[in-house]
């Protein structure tokens, strides 16, 4: 099934999986209830960028901390 979700409906982004670096596992609220879905990107880098941006929107202190430790 294909879902169309607005950013405001996203509840969480699951941790990255090393076996699927181009995938984002996103949990969001839909008309069917809470749904977990996979979004696949063309490159590892674009998936990483989107993950960082989404996590920054939901958990800014975690992103700031992870950037400070690099």
Secondary structure by P-SEA (a helix, b strand, c coil): cbbbbcccccccccccccccccccbbbbbccccbbbbbbbcccaaaaaaaaaaaaaaccaaaaaaaaaac
